[in-house]
Amino acid sequence: MSSDSSDNRRKSWLGILSPSRRWLRVLLALIGLLLLAFLGVLGYYAMRAQHYDLGAVGHRPSPGMLFDSRNRPISKLDAGEVDYVPWEQFPRYLVDAFVAREDEKFFSHSGVVLSSVVRSMLRNILSMRYEQGASTITMQLTRNVYELQGKSMDRKLLEAALAQRIERHYDKQTIFAQYLNRIYYGQDCYGIGAAARHYFNKEVSALNLSECATLAGLVRAPSLCNPETSIENATDVRNETLARMLELEMISQQEYDAVLATPIKLNINRTKLVASYISMESQHEMETLRDELKDAGGGLSVVTSIDLEMQRYAEEACEMALAAVENPGRFPAPWRAQYETEQQADAAAEDFGKLRRPDSLKPRGSSNNLTDLLQCCVLVIDSRSGHKGELITVTCGRSALDERNRWDAEILPGRAWAPLVYCTACLPGGEERHIVARDARVTGRRIGYDVVRSFVEELKISESFPDREHADDLYEGLFPMPRRNLARLLYSILNQGKGYELHCIRSVWSRGGRCLHSNRDAAAAEYIRRESAVSVAALPPFTSPDGRITELSVTLPDGYGQWSMVSNERGVCVFVWMGFDDPRQPAAQDNKIQPLLRQASQNLARELHGEARRILREQMAREKEKEEQASAQES
């Protein structure tokens, strides 16, 4: 090569530095700065990632726990969380389905797919908000293990740095197994083992192609794509997963066609016993929080407002009350204590014993056969400031073994519905109308169907109301509504119209001790106009024997049992329902049962109200004593 050509090449490179090439120099400088910034960011997040314990990834998920108001353990939330399924038991279809659906390069990347991250960053920058993820399976496991919450680039970059550390420390099989054993599959199922048993009543190793694709499809949206609640959505995501598996040549065309032509075959396993009424009620509330807690993983700690001492007392008291109805001569000692003298108590016991029992009334035997038995449900609600709406006690029948939460079952409210009609009459513009306190039908007719119907529809306390041709049924409460909704309505009226949600969950905590949800001191909006609620709370069917405590006792129509309530402001409110699951059975329709239920349910409500107030007073005294001791130590 001649020296001339070498000189020319040198001159061409030096030409970059000429004034005419200034734009190129600026561009190179920007690229250099961006590269340095990029390396700086990587170094920063790599340093942050070093502070996390990699041993947490290898730990098996722990079960969630339920606690009472004094942090005493009640039960596990879901025994399925501790059933760890190792890699060796995963069928090939299961691995392929999740890889195809969630991370097709899982077995080749080092925790992060750089092209996906860059594409995600550009998309988010252009849209000026967090729109797109780019999470690999390892990154999803990272988010679950270390509880990285929120949608931000900071979290995503930390997630990526941790994922790379995890990939260097664990093999792919361990990472994949930990991922499948931690994520949420809907219906209170954490982990692949719990999901396989719940939806298909199978061990994981026995899952077929259709079942594997179904489970892989639902994890992105467990509430929307749940096969138990929406078989259509579940089928759509299953088929999308199958199509992706076919595209990646994980399954053949014949396998794809065969599964596509068959519906999802569920075999729901309902043998998991509910530990208690408390866990039953807590699970009912947890379902409403699943979207909020979907990234939290298992091992949650749920603190409730339930008092275990009061809960045990109420369950025993309910059984004694029902036994008194079923067996002549029984009159529980706490009922006798409600009378001022022994003579009054003896007379009340004698009168109750003389009441005739229906011939078809079935007393409880020594077995757990609960069919056609008389049932009793109780809600004891805290009405103190800062605690309003919290459940102190909940019972849903005679045994949690039947797994029935009867507070969600429907009744005809009858005269217990009258206070709502009276509240409607006190709406703005209705001051000229007169409330007929002892006749809801007359009151409703004066107000008019449209006004009553419009008002009660806004309260969302029932899914169906009588039409205009049956307007009297609307006024007289001759339509079905859940017991829980009736209790909330009456509780709101007694609390100046505030719409407190009846709940037992105070807070939910992650495995790492972070508060994920809190119900404490939640503000309640006006549910019913305050002036209306205050006026109606002083009218029948509410009564106030001593001027301080408000009571209500209503025999429900058409054999739906007895509804009782005892309440005092800033104290305790007790609801009791007593009756039969089937109002058409002979004992429910027999007129002889009504006076028995009326006395038993009201005596039980008064008993539980007094006991709950005693327990709360003792609890407040203990708390005050602790505060005084702490104050003395500080001084």
C-alpha positions in Angstrom: 0.0 0.0 0.0 1.4 3.4 -1.0 2.2 6.1 1.5 -0.2 8.4 -0.4 -3.2 6.1 0.3 -2.2 5.9 4.0 -2.1 9.6 4.2 -5.4 10.0 2.5 -7.0 7.6 5.0 -5.5 9.5 7.9 -6.8 12.8 6.5 -10.3 11.4 6.1 -10.5 10.4 9.8 -9.1 13.8 10.8 -11.7 15.4 8.6 -14.3 14.5 11.2 -12.7 17.1 13.4 -13.0 19.8 10.8 -15.5 22.7 11.5 -17.8 21.5 8.7 -18.3 18.2 10.6 -19.4 19.8 13.9 -22.8 18.0 14.0 -21.0 14.7 13.8 -18.8 15.6 16.8 -21.9 16.6 18.8 -23.6 13.4 17.9 -20.6 11.3 19.0 -20.4 13.2 22.2 -24.1 12.6 23.0 -23.7 9.0 22.2 -20.8 8.8 24.6 -22.7 10.6 27.3 -25.7 8.4 26.9 -23.4 5.3 27.1 -21.8 6.6 30.3 -25.2 7.4 31.7 -26.5 4.0 30.8 -23.5 2.3 32.4 -23.9 4.5 35.5 -27.6 3.5 35.8 -26.7 -0.2 35.5 -24.0 0.2 38.1 -26.4 2.1 40.5 -29.1 -0.6 40.3 -26.6 -3.4 40.4 -25.4 -1.9 43.7 -28.9 -1.6 45.0 -29.6 -5.2 44.1 -26.7 -6.4 46.3 -28.6 -5.4 49.4 -31.3 -8.1 48.8 -31.0 -11.6 50.3 -30.9 -14.1 47.5 -31.8 -16.9 50.0 -35.4 -15.6 50.1 -35.9 -16.9 46.5 -35.2 -20.5 47.6 -37.5 -20.4 50.6 -40.8 -22.3 50.2 -43.9 -20.1 50.4 -45.3 -19.9 53.9 -49.1 -20.1 54.6 -51.1 -17.0 55.2 -52.5 -16.6 58.7 -55.6 -15.1 60.2 -55.5 -13.1 63.4 -58.1 -11.7 65.8 -58.2 -8.1 67.0 -55.6 -8.8 69.7 -53.2 -10.5 67.2 -54.1 -14.0 68.4 -53.8 -16.6 65.6 -57.1 -18.0 64.4 -56.3 -20.3 61.5 -54.3 -20.6 58.2 -55.8 -18.7 55.3 -55.1 -21.4 52.7 -53.4 -24.7 53.4 -52.7 -25.0 49.7 -50.0 -22.4 49.9 -47.6 -24.8 51.6 -48.0 -27.6 49.1 -44.8 -27.0 47.1 -44.6 -28.9 43.8 -41.0 -29.6 42.6 -39.8 -29.2 39.0 -39.7 -33.0 38.5 -43.5 -33.2 38.8 -44.2 -30.6 36.1 -45.6 -32.1 32.9 -43.9 -30.9 29.7 -47.1 -29.2 28.6 -47.2 -27.1 31.7 -43.7 -25.8 31.3 -44.3 -25.1 27.6 -47.6 -23.4 28.2 -46.2 -20.9 30.7 -43.1 -20.3 28.7 -45.1 -19.6 25.5 -47.5 -17.4 27.4 -45.2 -15.5 29.7 -41.6 -15.7 28.5 -40.7 -17.6 25.3 -36.9 -16.9 25.8 -36.9 -18.0 29.4 -34.4 -20.8 29.0 -31.9 -18.7 26.9 -31.9 -15.3 28.6 -30.0 -14.2 31.7 -33.0 -12.8 33.5 -33.7 -9.8 31.2 -34.5 -9.5 27.5 -32.8 -6.3 26.6 -34.7 -5.7 23.4 -38.0 -6.0 25.3 -36.8 -3.6 28.0 -35.7 -1.0 25.4 -39.0 -1.3 23.5 -40.9 -0.9 26.8 -38.8 2.1 27.8 -39.4 3.8 24.5 -43.1 3.1 24.6 -43.4 4.5 28.1 -41.3 7.6 27.3 -43.4 8.3 24.2 -46.7 7.9 26.1 -45.4 9.9 29.1 -46.8 7.2 31.4 -46.1 3.6 32.4 -47.9 1.5 29.8 -45.9 -1.5 29.1 -43.9 -3.9 31.2 -41.3 -6.4 29.6 -41.2 -8.8 32.6 -39.6 -12.1 32.2 -40.6 -15.0 34.4 -37.5 -14.3 36.5 -38.5 -10.7 36.9 -42.1 -11.7 37.9 -40.6 -14.0 40.5 -38.4 -11.1 41.7 -41.4 -8.9 42.1 -43.2 -11.5 44.1 -40.3 -12.5 46.4 -39.1 -9.0 47.3 -42.6 -7.3 47.2 -41.6 -4.7 44.6 -44.8 -2.8 44.1 -46.0 0.1 41.9 -45.6 0.8 38.2 -42.4 2.8 37.7 -39.2 2.7 35.8 -37.3 2.7 39.1 -39.0 -0.5 40.2 -38.6 -2.1 36.7 -34.8 -1.4 36.6 -34.3 -2.7 40.1 -36.3 -5.7 39.2 -34.1 -6.3 36.2 -30.9 -6.0 38.2 -32.2 -8.5 40.9 -33.4 -10.9 38.1 -29.8 -11.1 36.8 -28.5 -11.8 40.3 -31.0 -14.5 40.7 -30.1 -16.1 37.4 -26.5 -16.2 38.4 -27.3 -17.9 41.7 -30.1 -20.3 40.8 -30.7 -22.7 37.9 -33.6 -22.3 35.5 -35.6 -25.2 37.0 -35.5 -23.7 40.5 -36.5 -20.3 39.3 -39.4 -21.7 37.3 -40.6 -24.0 40.1 -40.5 -21.1 42.6 -42.5 -18.9 40.1 -45.3 -21.5 39.6 -45.5 -22.2 43.3 -46.0 -18.6 44.4 -48.3 -16.9 41.9 -52.1 -16.4 42.3 -54.5 -18.5 40.2 -57.8 -17.1 41.5 -60.4 -18.7 43.8 -58.1 -18.3 46.8 -55.5 -20.6 45.1 -51.8 -19.7 45.6 -49.4 -22.0 43.9 -49.8 -24.5 41.1 -50.6 -27.4 43.4 -53.6 -25.6 44.9 -54.9 -24.5 41.5 -54.6 -28.0 40.0 -56.6 -29.6 42.8 -59.2 -26.8 43.0 -60.1 -26.6 39.3 -59.4 -30.1 38.1 -59.2 -32.2 41.3 -55.8 -33.5 40.1 -52.2 -33.6 41.0 -50.0 -31.3 38.9 -48.2 -34.3 37.3 -51.6 -35.5 35.9 -52.6 -32.2 34.1 -53.3 -32.6 30.4 -52.6 -30.1 27.6 -56.0 -28.3 27.9 -55.7 -27.9 31.6 -52.1 -26.7 31.4 -53.0 -24.0 28.8 -56.0 -23.0 30.9 -53.9 -22.4 34.0 -51.2 -20.5 32.1 -53.9 -18.3 30.5 -55.6 -17.2 33.6 -52.6 -15.9 35.7 -52.5 -12.5 34.0 -56.1 -11.8 35.0 -57.3 -14.4 37.6 -60.6 -12.6 38.3 -61.5 -12.1 34.6 -60.2 -15.4 33.1 -61.3 -17.7 36.0 -62.9 -20.8 34.5 -65.1 -21.2 37.5 -66.7 -17.7 37.1 -66.3 -17.1 33.3 -65.8 -20.2 31.2 -65.9 -18.0 28.1 -63.0 -15.9 29.1 -61.0 -18.9 30.3 -61.6 -20.6 27.0 -60.4 -17.6 25.1 -57.1 -17.3 27.0 -56.6 -21.1 26.8 -56.9 -21.0 23.0 -54.6 -18.0 22.8 -52.0 -20.0 24.8 -52.5 -23.0 22.5 -52.0 -20.8 19.4 -48.8 -19.5 20.8 -47.5 -23.0 21.6 -48.3 -24.1 18.1 -46.5 -21.1 16.6 -43.4 -22.0 18.7 -43.7 -25.6 17.6 -44.2 -26.8 21.1 -47.3 -28.8 20.1 -48.4 -30.3 16.8 -51.3 -29.2 14.6 -53.2 -32.3 15.5 -52.8 -31.6 19.2 -53.9 -28.0 18.7 -57.0 -29.0 16.8 -58.0 -31.7 19.2 -57.9 -29.5 22.3 -59.5 -26.6 20.5 -62.5 -28.8 19.7 -63.1 -29.7 23.3 -64.5 -27.5 26.1 -62.7 -27.0 29.4 -63.7 -29.7 31.7 -63.7 -28.5 35.3 -63.9 -30.8 38.3 -64.1 -28.3 41.2 -62.8 -29.7 44.4 -64.9 -28.3 47.3 -63.6 -30.7 50.0 -61.4 -28.0 51.5 -63.1 -27.4 54.9 -63.5 -23.9 56.2 -61.9 -23.7 59.6 -64.5 -21.4 61.2 -67.1 -18.8 60.5 -64.3 -16.2 60.9 -62.3 -17.7 58.0 -65.5 -18.0 56.0 -66.3 -14.3 56.4 -62.7 -13.3 55.9 -62.4 -15.3 52.6 -65.7 -13.6 51.5 -64.0 -10.2 52.0 -60.7 -11.2 50.6 -62.3 -12.0 47.3 -63.2 -8.3 47.0 -59.5 -7.4 47.6 -57.9 -9.8 45.1 -57.3 -7.3 42.4 -55.6 -5.0 45.0 -53.5 -7.9 46.4 -52.9 -9.9 43.2 -49.1 -9.2 43.1 -48.6 -9.7 46.9 -48.1 -13.5 46.6 -48.9 -15.9 49.5 -48.0 -15.8 53.1 -50.3 -12.9 53.9 -51.2 -12.0 57.5 -54.8 -10.8 57.9 -55.7 -9.0 61.1 -59.4 -9.0 61.8 -61.7 -7.1 64.2 -63.0 -10.4 65.6 -62.6 -11.0 69.3 -62.0 -14.7 69.9 -63.4 -14.7 73.4 -66.7 -13.2 72.2 -66.7 -15.5 69.1 -66.6 -18.6 71.2 -69.2 -17.2 73.6 -71.6 -16.4 70.7 -71.3 -19.8 69.1 -72.1 -21.6 72.4 -74.9 -19.1 73.1 -76.5 -19.7 69.7 -76.5 -23.4 70.2 -78.1 -23.1 73.7 -80.8 -20.8 72.3 -81.6 -23.2 69.5 -81.7 -26.1 71.9 -84.1 -24.2 74.1 -86.5 -23.8 71.1 -86.2 -27.5 70.2 -86.4 -29.0 73.7 -89.1 -28.0 76.3 -87.9 -27.2 79.7 -84.6 -25.5 78.6 -84.2 -21.8 79.5 -80.5 -20.7 79.4 -79.1 -19.1 82.6 -78.1 -15.9 80.7 -81.7 -15.4 79.8 -82.7 -15.6 83.4 -80.1 -13.0 84.3 -82.0 -10.5 82.2 -84.8 -10.3 84.8 -84.6 -8.3 87.9 -85.9 -11.0 90.3 -85.8 -14.8 90.5 -89.6 -14.8 90.5 -89.7 -13.0 87.2 -87.1 -15.3 85.7 -89.0 -18.4 86.9 -92.2 -17.1 85.4 -90.5 -16.3 82.1 -88.9 -19.8 82.0 -92.3 -21.4 82.8 -94.1 -19.5 80.1 -91.4 -20.3 77.5 -91.6 -24.0 78.4 -95.3 -24.1 78.0 -95.1 -23.0 74.4 -96.0 -25.8 72.0 -93.4 -27.1 69.6 -94.3 -28.1 66.0 -94.5 -31.8 65.6 -92.1 -31.6 62.6 -89.4 -29.6 64.5 -86.3 -31.7 64.4 -83.9 -31.3 67.4 -80.2 -31.6 66.8 -78.8 -35.1 67.4 -75.3 -36.3 68.2 -74.3 -36.5 64.5 -73.4 -33.6 62.1 -76.5 -34.1 60.0 -77.7 -30.5 59.7 -80.5 -31.1 57.2 -83.7 -29.3 58.0 -82.4 -28.1 61.4 -83.3 -24.8 62.9 -80.5 -22.3 62.1 -79.2 -19.1 63.7 -77.0 -16.3 62.4 -75.4 -13.5 64.4 -73.5 -10.3 63.7 -72.1 -8.4 66.6 -70.9 -5.0 65.3 -68.6 -2.5 67.0 -70.3 1.0 67.0 -67.6 2.9 68.9 -66.0 5.9 67.2 -63.2 4.8 64.9 -64.5 1.2 64.8 -68.0 1.6 63.3 -68.9 -1.3 61.1 -66.3 -3.7 62.4 -67.5 -7.2 63.1 -66.7 -8.4 66.6 -68.4 -11.7 66.1 -70.0 -13.5 63.1 -71.9 -16.8 63.0 -73.5 -18.2 59.9 -75.4 -21.3 61.2 -75.0 -24.2 63.5 -71.8 -25.5 62.0 -69.1 -24.2 59.6 -68.9 -27.7 58.2 -71.7 -27.0 55.7 -69.6 -24.0 54.4 -72.7 -21.8 54.0 -72.5 -18.2 54.8 -76.2 -17.5 55.5 -75.7 -13.8 55.7 -75.5 -13.8 51.9 -78.8 -15.9 51.6 -82.0 -14.0 50.8 -85.0 -13.4 53.0 -88.2 -11.4 52.8 -87.6 -8.4 55.1 -91.3 -7.8 55.8 -91.8 -5.2 58.5 -88.1 -4.8 59.1 -88.2 -3.0 55.7 -90.6 -0.3 57.0 -87.8 2.0 58.3 -86.6 2.5 54.7 -90.0 3.5 53.5 -90.2 6.0 56.3 -86.7 7.4 55.4 -88.0 7.8 51.8 -90.8 10.0 53.1 -88.3 12.3 54.8 -86.4 13.0 51.6 -86.0 16.7 50.4 -89.3 17.8 49.0 -91.2 15.3 51.2 -91.5 17.4 54.3 -95.2 18.1 53.6 -96.0 14.4 53.7 -96.9 12.6 56.9 -95.3 9.4 57.9 -97.7 6.7 59.1 -95.3 5.1 61.5 -97.2 1.8 61.9 -98.2 1.2 58.3 -95.5 1.2 55.6 -98.0 0.4 52.9 -100.1 3.6 53.6 -96.8 5.6 53.8 -95.6 4.1 50.5 -98.8 4.9 48.7 -98.7 8.5 49.8 -95.1 8.9 48.7 -95.6 7.1 45.4 -94.0 4.1 43.7 -91.5 6.1 41.6 -90.0 7.9 44.6 -89.6 4.8 46.7 -88.3 2.7 43.8 -85.8 5.4 42.8 -84.5 5.8 46.3 -84.0 2.1 47.1 -82.3 1.5 43.7 -79.7 4.1 44.6 -78.9 2.2 47.8 -78.1 -1.0 45.8 -79.4 -3.3 48.5 -81.2 -5.8 46.2 -81.0 -6.9 42.6 -84.8 -7.1 42.1 -87.7 -5.0 43.2 -91.5 -5.5 42.6 -92.9 -3.8 39.5 -95.5 -1.1 39.6 -98.4 -3.5 39.5 -97.1 -5.0 42.8 -96.2 -1.7 44.5 -97.6 -2.8 47.8 -95.0 -5.6 47.9 -92.3 -3.0 47.6 -93.7 -1.0 50.5 -94.3 -4.0 52.8 -90.9 -5.7 52.2 -92.3 -8.7 50.3 -89.4 -9.2 48.0 -86.1 -11.0 48.5 -82.9 -9.4 49.7 -79.7 -10.7 51.3 -79.7 -10.7 55.1 -76.4 -8.9 55.1 -77.9 -6.0 53.1 -80.8 -5.7 55.6 -78.4 -5.6 58.5 -76.4 -2.8 56.8 -79.5 -0.8 56.0 -80.7 -0.9 59.6 -77.2 -0.2 61.0 -77.0 2.9 58.8 -80.3 4.2 60.1 -79.1 3.7 63.6 -75.8 5.6 62.8 -77.4 8.8 61.5 -77.5 7.6 57.9 -73.7 6.8 57.5 -73.1 4.0 55.1 -70.6 1.9 57.1 -69.5 -1.3 55.4 -69.8 -4.3 57.7 -66.4 -5.9 57.6 -64.1 -8.0 59.7 -60.7 -7.4 58.0 -58.8 -4.5 59.6 -55.6 -4.9 57.7 -53.6 -7.2 55.3 -49.8 -7.5 55.7 -47.3 -9.0 53.3 -44.8 -11.7 54.2 -42.2 -9.0 54.6 -44.4 -6.9 57.1 -45.6 -4.3 54.7 -49.3 -3.1 55.0 -51.1 -3.8 51.8 -54.6 -2.8 52.8 -56.2 -1.1 55.8 -59.9 -0.7 56.7 -59.2 1.1 60.0 -60.9 4.5 60.4 -62.3 4.4 56.9 -64.6 7.4 56.3 -68.2 6.6 55.6 -70.3 8.7 53.2 -73.9 9.6 53.9 -75.9 6.5 52.8 -79.3 7.8 53.9 -80.1 11.5 54.6 -79.0 12.2 58.2 -82.3 14.0 59.1 -84.3 11.1 57.8 -82.2 8.5 59.7 -82.4 10.3 63.0 -86.1 10.8 62.8 -86.9 7.2 61.7 -84.6 5.7 64.4 -87.1 6.9 67.0 -90.1 5.4 65.3 -91.6 1.8 65.3 -90.7 -0.9 64.6 -87.7 0.4 66.6 -88.3 0.5 70.3 -86.3 1.8 73.2 -87.3 0.1 76.5 -84.9 2.1 78.7 -84.3 5.2 76.5 -80.7 4.2 75.8 -80.8 0.9 74.0 -82.8 0.5 70.7 -84.4 -2.8 69.9 -86.2 -4.3 67.0 -88.0 -7.7 66.7 -89.8 -8.7 63.6 -91.4 -12.0 62.5 -90.6 -12.3 58.9 -93.3 -13.2 56.4 -93.9 -16.5 54.7 -91.9 -18.7 57.1 -88.6 -16.8 56.7 -88.0 -16.8 60.5 -87.4 -14.1 63.1 -85.2 -11.0 62.9 -84.0 -9.3 66.1 -81.7 -6.4 66.9 -80.3 -4.7 70.0 -78.1 -1.6 69.7 -76.8 1.3 71.5 -75.0 4.3 70.0 -71.1 4.3 70.3 -71.3 0.8 71.8 -72.5 -2.5 70.2 -75.1 -3.5 67.7 -76.3 -7.1 67.5 -78.3 -8.7 64.7 -79.8 -12.2 65.1 -81.7 -14.2 62.5 -83.3 -17.4 63.5 -85.2 -19.7 61.2 -85.0 -22.5 58.6 -83.0 -22.6 55.3 -86.2 -23.7 53.5 -89.1 -21.5 54.6 -91.5 -23.9 52.9 -90.7 -26.9 55.2 -93.6 -27.8 57.6 -91.9 -26.6 60.8 -91.3 -23.1 59.2 -94.9 -22.8 58.2 -96.3 -24.0 61.5 -97.8 -21.1 63.5 -96.5 -22.6 66.8 -92.9 -21.8 65.8 -93.4 -18.0 65.7 -93.7 -17.2 69.5 -90.7 -19.6 70.2 -88.5 -17.9 67.7 -89.6 -14.4 68.8 -88.6 -15.0 72.4 -85.5 -17.0 71.7 -84.0 -14.6 69.2 -84.7 -11.5 71.2 -83.3 -13.0 74.4 -80.2 -14.1 72.5 -79.7 -10.7 71.0 -79.9 -9.1 74.5 -77.5 -11.7 75.9 -74.9 -11.2 73.2 -75.3 -7.4 73.4 -74.5 -7.4 77.2 -71.6 -9.8 76.9 -70.0 -7.9 74.0 -70.2 -4.6 76.0 -68.6 -6.3 78.9 -65.7 -7.6 76.8 -65.2 -4.3 75.1 -65.1 -2.5 78.5 -62.5 -4.9 79.8 -60.5 -4.5 76.6 -60.5 -0.7 76.8 -59.5 -0.9 80.5 -56.5 -3.0 79.6 -55.5 -0.6 76.8 -55.8 2.4 79.2 -53.7 0.6 81.8 -51.0 -0.1 79.2 -51.0 3.5 78.1 -50.6 4.7 81.7 -47.8 2.3 82.3 -46.0 3.4 79.2 -46.5 7.0 80.2 -45.1 6.4 83.6 -42.0 4.6 82.2 -41.3 7.6 79.9 -41.6 10.1 82.7 
